[in-house]
């Protein structure tokens, strides 16, 4: 089992920045990929960004150039730096990891609200 705890969400004006953090614990040796997903109001959960064990990053097109995913292995933490935020970035943001063996794990989510 892997436990994921997000923090850093909040209310921000359009054009502003936020940094989300996700602390992971438990059986972390098998983690292969960590990522961020989001669930906008009334919509399905969608992919935002992932980072692999080898630090390969991947982003959905709508956040490229604005969001950056990173990780600090010493702190067991993954970050999502979000700049130039737009109203359409409003969502509950979830931390996710793929562990082998073990499967997929999710955090509880953190709300990000961008006011226009």
C-alpha positions, 0 to 999 in steps of 0.5 A: 500500500502507498499513501498519498497526501496532497496539499497546497490548493486554494483560491488564486486569481487568474494569472497567479501561481500555486504549488501543490505537494504530494507526500508519499509513504508506505510501500514506496520502493515499487513506485514507477510513475507519479502524477497529477490528475484533476477533476473539473466541476461536472467533468470527469477526472483527467490527466495533467502530468506525470513523472517517471523514476527516470525523471521523464516528464509528460504533460497534457497539452493545455498545461504545457509551458505553465505547469511543471512536475518535479519530485524530491526523493529525499522528502518523498514528495512530488510537486506541481508548480502551476503558473499563469493559472486560468479559470479553466484550471479550477478543479480538484487535483489528485496525486496518483502513483503506479506501483509494481507490484501494488497497483494504482493509488490516489490521494484524497484531492486538493481544491484549486479555484482560479477566479477570473 
